């Protein structure tokens, strides 16, 4: 992919893959392809701390685009992307979306990856009254309540609470029940929301919070933080962190010799192949949030075909070779948009928003229906534990039993191994 800030992808269309959401209405005669392309704009992290996940998300979207164009396009038109590197910095996001809308005059916009970026874009999106399909924003619309916002992450109607609910419920099912918990995270949008929900869930469960602190987002030394947590002898440790911090916290926990009954929680980045292979066996015992892992209890029509396509292309581009975490949801996000456009028969964003609120969508990430704030009507946040990781080979993470699903019960594939640090 081009390193220029302004990029319109012109790769040749890839062969279509089997998915549950192929829509006959999107296939048009070749003679109709003379119209101007539909241009979809976005900011996406190509550099900085979120780049590994941003690149994976963009590849998932590009596969959708190429599949769609290979089938004949949408409303008789090809689809092109206009993308800018948001540098993993929320500060540059408002300017990106102002340019996309006012100067580039794209037909539609979608978000980049992560809560902080989505929250930063929202005022511009709302002012311009644009439809906004977003990717992995934790409760980002709770404060705005914008009726053209839709969130592609299975957090459910109460995302703030749902993010930590599985961790607390799994902990409280242990015998004997734990009594204490430590809460820690970066002082940024996502960790603040995640810890706010964890704090409330912990109190409802009767847990005593013995450590509750935020650290600056530019922190690089996590040893001091983990030593302070260790001194409290907390039975549970819930961490809300972005990728660089997540790796730092896991390493620090091992170096300090932290022992707790459960350690992990809302650690973003551990889902990527880059951190999986860097940390290797250090991950064993970590209990954390995830959205898709290759366990036999979690199969959706089209997901395996998509991942096969993604992994082949990722190897060529040097992008996350697994693609489990974000790529299927990025592809599914565009499937939702495609199906809505076909159903409405136009790019009228008010009509598209109305339709998306009412309809259900079959995607590689399962069947999706949205509630009034644009969150998934039914939550599906996974709590997984790393078990049996040996060495730093990425291929082992394609096997079952390495990321065992503990919660929700509907998808459970194994039992927890405790304590952490044993």
Beta strands, then each sheet from edge to edge (+ up, - down):
strand 1: 7-8
strand 2: 38-44
strand 3: 79-85
strand 4: 108-113
strand 5: 132-135
strand 6: 149-152
strand 7: 180-186
strand 8: 208-215
strand 9: 236-241
strand 10: 262-267
strand 11: 287-290
strand 12: 360-363
strand 13: 366-369
strand 14: 382-386
strand 15: 403-407
sheet 1: 1+ 3- 2- 4- 5- 6-
sheet 2: 8+ 7+ 9+ 10+ 11+ 14- 15+
sheet 3: 12+ 13-
end
